[in-house]
Amino acid sequence: MREENKSSKLTKMKANLQKMMKKRWALPAVYLGLGAVVLSGVLYLQGTDNVTQEQPVVDGEGYETGADNDVNYEDAFPVSKVDEVIKMPVVDEDEVKVIGYFFDYDATEEEQKKALVLYDNTYRQNKGIDLAMESGETFDVTAALSGTVVKAEEDALFGKVVHIEHDNGVVTVYQSLDDLKVEEGQSVKQGDIIAQAGRSLYNKDAGVHVHFEIRQDGTPVNPMDFFNQTVSAVDVSDNANDPNEDEDEEETEEADEQDEMEDQTFQLELEQS
């Protein structure tokens, strides 16, 4: 009796299967089902293979790390940062003009006359350049390079001053300022506004302006020679300096500035200017 029931059920199943296979959607459904089973098996095998293989880990400096990693660290190196180039200390170079030039001993007499500053009835050599707007209005003064502020104070002769220290022994100097926006010890980025252009007792004839210098190890160089170059290009040996100049390194910076101004005075009769 049981065998007859099994035979009857099997006959019905075959009949139902034959009916289902005659329908249009039956065969594609079977193929899709088989494809899904095969794809699942492939993905499973790939997943287990990835687990067994240790993946390299990249650290913050671009090096690969890992137990099975045989990287030669002496040959590997991170991508270097692009060096900044020295920029004029203003937001828009087209809005200002150079009204005072660096004194060059190899320049022509006419060029040297343009690089003199009249103070206390005496013509003195300009150790930087002076920038001003044609309208005489004030303007934003910016950091020519990224660096650290090592001086931000008011000077009785040069007005408010800011010194920013950089690599290669280079310091950029900003004088005749107003409304200082930085303080000593502060880090600044190139283009940050550090002050407004102002006036100074030393160069009253320049009106509202900013006096800008580039110094390497305390020696000024011509800023016009180094704009759009990296700080590593600054080299005092490439610039003409007074052969008679003899600064006392043991004096304070303030005394050095005063001695330098006195030792490098360019004596001229006022009627010859």
FIDOSE-504289 format. One record per residue (C-alpha): x, y, z; residue in three letters; residue number from 0. Coordinates in Angstrom, 3 decimals. Example, Ala and Ser with C-alpha at 12.3 -4.5 7.8 and 13.67 -1.06 7.14 Angstrom:
<recs>
xx yy zz aa i
12.300 -4.500 7.800 ALA 0 $
13.670 -1.060 7.140 SER 1 $
</recs>
This chain:
<recs>
xx yy zz aa i
0.000 0.000 0.000 MET 0 $
2.816 2.382 0.843 ARG 1 $
4.633 1.550 -2.407 GLU 2 $
1.452 2.337 -4.370 GLU 3 $
1.170 5.753 -2.586 ASN 4 $
4.845 6.558 -3.327 LYS 5 $
4.389 5.598 -6.969 SER 6 $
1.284 7.747 -7.192 SER 7 $
3.055 10.782 -5.672 LYS 8 $
6.031 10.323 -7.970 LEU 9 $
3.752 10.148 -10.983 THR 10 $
1.995 13.385 -9.929 LYS 11 $
5.373 15.160 -9.402 MET 12 $
6.568 14.162 -12.848 LYS 13 $
3.330 15.346 -14.369 ALA 14 $
3.531 18.705 -12.535 ASN 15 $
7.192 19.138 -13.587 LEU 16 $
6.340 18.437 -17.195 GLN 17 $
3.535 21.013 -17.044 LYS 18 $
5.819 23.635 -15.484 MET 19 $
8.613 23.075 -18.017 MET 20 $
6.166 23.660 -20.851 LYS 21 $
5.669 27.254 -19.635 LYS 22 $
7.870 29.968 -21.292 ARG 23 $
9.362 31.349 -18.119 TRP 24 $
10.344 28.000 -16.609 ALA 25 $
13.568 27.295 -18.489 LEU 26 $
15.091 30.832 -18.075 PRO 27 $
14.266 30.653 -14.379 ALA 28 $
16.188 27.405 -14.059 VAL 29 $
19.206 28.895 -15.842 TYR 30 $
19.123 32.009 -13.623 LEU 31 $
18.987 29.895 -10.520 GLY 32 $
21.969 27.805 -11.605 LEU 33 $
23.905 30.987 -12.514 GLY 34 $
23.251 32.456 -9.073 ALA 35 $
24.583 29.308 -7.410 VAL 36 $
27.765 29.372 -9.519 VAL 37 $
28.362 33.129 -8.937 LEU 38 $
27.920 32.718 -5.188 SER 39 $
30.528 29.986 -5.176 GLY 40 $
33.048 32.096 -7.100 VAL 41 $
32.604 35.103 -4.773 LEU 42 $
32.980 32.903 -1.734 TYR 43 $
36.252 31.452 -3.024 LEU 44 $
37.642 34.942 -3.830 GLN 45 $
36.731 36.197 -0.357 GLY 46 $
38.577 33.390 1.378 THR 47 $
41.617 33.963 -0.864 ASP 48 $
41.768 37.678 0.072 ASN 49 $
41.648 36.824 3.760 VAL 50 $
44.722 34.636 3.456 THR 51 $
46.732 37.352 1.665 GLN 52 $
47.866 40.201 3.957 GLU 53 $
47.180 43.606 2.391 GLN 54 $
49.849 46.323 2.649 PRO 55 $
49.066 49.282 4.869 VAL 56 $
50.183 52.761 3.820 VAL 57 $
51.332 55.002 6.656 ASP 58 $
51.115 58.810 6.848 GLY 59 $
54.406 59.292 4.973 GLU 60 $
53.494 57.105 2.023 GLY 61 $
55.421 53.976 3.111 TYR 62 $
53.891 50.478 3.029 GLU 63 $
53.911 48.546 6.289 THR 64 $
53.074 44.925 7.157 GLY 65 $
54.546 41.662 8.436 ALA 66 $
55.172 40.258 4.924 ASP 67 $
56.240 43.569 3.385 ASN 68 $
59.867 43.697 2.185 ASP 69 $
60.023 47.425 1.369 VAL 70 $
63.533 48.900 1.339 ASN 71 $
63.071 52.000 3.488 TYR 72 $
66.403 53.465 2.389 GLU 73 $
65.166 53.685 -1.203 ASP 74 $
61.602 54.765 -0.402 ALA 75 $
60.765 58.424 0.176 PHE 76 $
57.596 60.548 0.380 PRO 77 $
56.684 63.114 -2.240 VAL 78 $
58.430 66.380 -1.308 SER 79 $
56.466 69.549 -0.645 LYS 80 $
56.725 72.212 -3.312 VAL 81 $
58.788 75.136 -1.993 ASP 82 $
57.200 78.565 -1.827 GLU 83 $
58.605 81.386 -3.883 VAL 84 $
59.138 84.854 -2.419 ILE 85 $
56.280 87.237 -3.193 LYS 86 $
55.858 90.977 -2.810 MET 87 $
54.369 91.748 0.631 PRO 88 $
51.047 92.994 -0.758 VAL 89 $
47.702 91.488 -1.735 VAL 90 $
47.769 92.873 -5.275 ASP 91 $
51.133 93.799 -6.826 GLU 92 $
49.387 95.865 -9.495 ASP 93 $
48.014 98.269 -6.879 GLU 94 $
51.436 99.410 -5.628 VAL 95 $
54.638 100.731 -7.128 LYS 96 $
58.264 100.759 -6.013 VAL 97 $
59.157 104.248 -4.755 ILE 98 $
62.449 103.356 -3.063 GLY 99 $
65.165 100.989 -4.279 TYR 100 $
67.897 98.864 -2.705 PHE 101 $
71.310 100.563 -2.745 PHE 102 $
73.690 98.618 -4.986 ASP 103 $
77.386 99.555 -5.029 TYR 104 $
77.651 98.296 -8.609 ASP 105 $
74.709 100.362 -9.853 ALA 106 $
74.985 103.551 -11.878 THR 107 $
75.144 106.901 -10.118 GLU 108 $
71.585 107.663 -11.217 GLU 109 $
70.319 104.367 -9.801 GLU 110 $
72.197 104.939 -6.557 GLN 111 $
70.553 108.341 -6.120 LYS 112 $
67.150 106.625 -6.318 LYS 113 $
68.293 104.277 -3.547 ALA 114 $
68.991 106.985 -0.963 LEU 115 $
66.851 108.005 2.005 VAL 116 $
67.110 111.523 3.393 LEU 117 $
67.129 111.533 7.172 TYR 118 $
68.531 114.198 9.504 ASP 119 $
69.909 116.191 6.549 ASN 120 $
71.963 113.194 5.430 THR 121 $
71.432 110.780 2.570 TYR 122 $
71.593 107.152 3.658 ARG 123 $
71.645 103.909 1.716 GLN 124 $
68.357 102.054 1.418 ASN 125 $
68.677 98.460 2.639 LYS 126 $
65.422 97.307 1.074 GLY 127 $
62.643 98.568 -1.170 ILE 128 $
59.702 100.853 -0.437 ASP 129 $
56.209 100.196 -1.790 LEU 130 $
53.314 102.648 -1.907 ALA 131 $
50.020 103.273 -3.668 MET 132 $
49.927 106.086 -6.190 GLU 133 $
46.915 107.523 -4.356 SER 134 $
48.870 107.689 -1.089 GLY 135 $
46.290 105.538 0.687 GLU 136 $
47.101 102.704 3.058 THR 137 $
46.941 99.049 1.989 PHE 138 $
47.253 95.534 3.406 ASP 139 $
50.785 94.274 4.025 VAL 140 $
51.173 90.496 3.736 THR 141 $
53.788 87.884 4.631 ALA 142 $
56.112 87.374 1.657 ALA 143 $
56.792 83.812 2.867 LEU 144 $
55.461 81.441 5.481 SER 145 $
57.426 81.577 8.720 GLY 146 $
57.547 82.542 12.393 THR 147 $
57.233 86.097 13.697 VAL 148 $
60.351 86.891 15.737 VAL 149 $
59.627 90.599 16.220 LYS 150 $
56.435 92.643 16.230 ALA 151 $
56.778 95.990 17.934 GLU 152 $
56.842 99.764 17.539 GLU 153 $
60.141 101.485 16.838 ASP 154 $
60.589 105.227 17.391 ALA 155 $
62.522 105.630 14.127 LEU 156 $
61.175 102.989 11.761 PHE 157 $
57.547 102.915 12.891 GLY 158 $
55.857 99.600 13.677 LYS 159 $
58.052 96.715 12.520 VAL 160 $
57.642 92.981 11.942 VAL 161 $
60.419 90.436 11.390 HIS 162 $
59.520 86.951 10.100 ILE 163 $
62.046 84.107 10.225 GLU 164 $
62.343 81.515 7.436 HIS 165 $
64.720 78.732 6.346 ASP 166 $
68.258 79.271 5.037 ASN 167 $
69.005 81.934 7.655 GLY 168 $
66.566 84.295 5.941 VAL 169 $
64.465 86.918 7.724 VAL 170 $
61.976 89.204 5.977 THR 171 $
61.662 92.676 7.490 VAL 172 $
58.612 94.932 7.288 TYR 173 $
58.813 98.553 8.519 GLN 174 $
56.682 101.720 8.451 SER 175 $
53.639 99.684 9.441 LEU 176 $
50.370 100.490 11.140 ASP 177 $
47.723 98.341 12.855 ASP 178 $
49.821 95.234 13.517 LEU 179 $
47.839 91.997 13.244 LYS 180 $
50.539 89.534 14.400 VAL 181 $
52.618 89.034 17.529 GLU 182 $
55.987 87.535 18.392 GLU 183 $
56.053 83.740 18.267 GLY 184 $
53.092 83.493 15.894 GLN 185 $
53.290 81.292 12.795 SER 186 $
52.077 82.902 9.579 VAL 187 $
51.403 81.595 6.107 LYS 188 $
52.428 83.280 2.901 GLN 189 $
49.821 85.889 1.989 GLY 190 $
48.511 86.370 5.551 ASP 191 $
47.813 90.025 6.341 ILE 192 $
50.271 91.121 9.028 ILE 193 $
49.622 94.896 9.142 ALA 194 $
48.639 98.017 7.232 GLN 195 $
51.046 100.333 5.437 ALA 196 $
51.900 103.391 7.517 GLY 197 $
54.520 106.090 8.046 ARG 198 $
57.937 106.343 9.696 SER 199 $
60.148 109.116 11.025 LEU 200 $
63.117 107.658 9.165 TYR 201 $
61.568 108.065 5.696 ASN 202 $
58.948 110.793 6.049 LYS 203 $
59.230 111.737 2.372 ASP 204 $
57.832 108.334 1.353 ALA 205 $
54.494 109.060 3.031 GLY 206 $
52.273 106.016 3.573 VAL 207 $
54.327 103.018 2.493 HIS 208 $
55.876 99.735 3.575 VAL 209 $
59.627 99.248 3.738 HIS 210 $
60.542 95.650 2.879 PHE 211 $
63.884 93.891 3.347 GLU 212 $
65.273 90.392 2.883 ILE 213 $
68.217 89.539 5.156 ARG 214 $
70.347 86.420 5.278 GLN 215 $
72.240 85.975 8.543 ASP 216 $
71.666 89.667 9.219 GLY 217 $
72.973 90.910 5.860 THR 218 $
70.431 92.650 3.566 PRO 219 $
70.090 91.598 -0.062 VAL 220 $
68.201 93.197 -2.926 ASN 221 $
64.599 91.931 -2.738 PRO 222 $
64.091 92.610 -6.447 MET 223 $
66.666 89.900 -7.221 ASP 224 $
64.759 87.183 -5.366 PHE 225 $
61.055 87.691 -6.029 PHE 226 $
59.499 84.512 -7.488 ASN 227 $
62.476 82.448 -6.295 GLN 228 $
62.652 80.016 -3.394 THR 229 $
64.255 81.005 -0.110 VAL 230 $
67.111 78.590 -0.851 SER 231 $
68.164 80.889 -3.715 ALA 232 $
69.028 83.719 -1.318 VAL 233 $
72.807 84.035 -1.041 ASP 234 $
74.511 87.105 0.378 VAL 235 $
77.671 86.332 -1.598 SER 236 $
75.796 87.176 -4.796 ASP 237 $
75.026 90.721 -3.650 ASN 238 $
77.298 93.736 -3.516 ALA 239 $
77.932 95.069 -0.009 ASN 240 $
80.028 97.868 1.360 ASP 241 $
83.580 96.410 1.653 PRO 242 $
84.225 98.702 4.630 ASN 243 $
81.219 97.477 6.562 GLU 244 $
82.262 95.833 9.847 ASP 245 $
79.381 94.954 12.167 GLU 246 $
80.007 93.903 15.738 ASP 247 $
78.170 90.581 16.146 GLU 248 $
78.211 90.850 19.933 GLU 249 $
76.003 93.958 19.958 GLU 250 $
72.251 93.759 20.289 THR 251 $
70.085 93.847 17.182 GLU 252 $
68.880 97.354 17.936 GLU 253 $
72.440 98.633 18.312 ALA 254 $
73.424 96.833 15.106 ASP 255 $
70.726 98.661 13.190 GLU 256 $
71.874 102.028 14.488 GLN 257 $
75.560 101.286 13.818 ASP 258 $
74.784 99.970 10.356 GLU 259 $
72.859 103.136 9.558 MET 260 $
75.753 105.319 10.751 GLU 261 $
78.567 103.269 9.162 ASP 262 $
76.816 103.081 5.802 GLN 263 $
75.844 106.738 5.523 THR 264 $
76.142 108.013 1.995 PHE 265 $
77.362 111.579 2.412 GLN 266 $
76.151 114.042 -0.239 LEU 267 $
75.681 117.753 -0.392 GLU 268 $
71.948 118.512 -0.411 LEU 269 $
72.317 120.813 -3.398 GLU 270 $
73.714 117.893 -5.460 GLN 271 $
70.630 115.717 -5.022 SER 272 $
</recs>
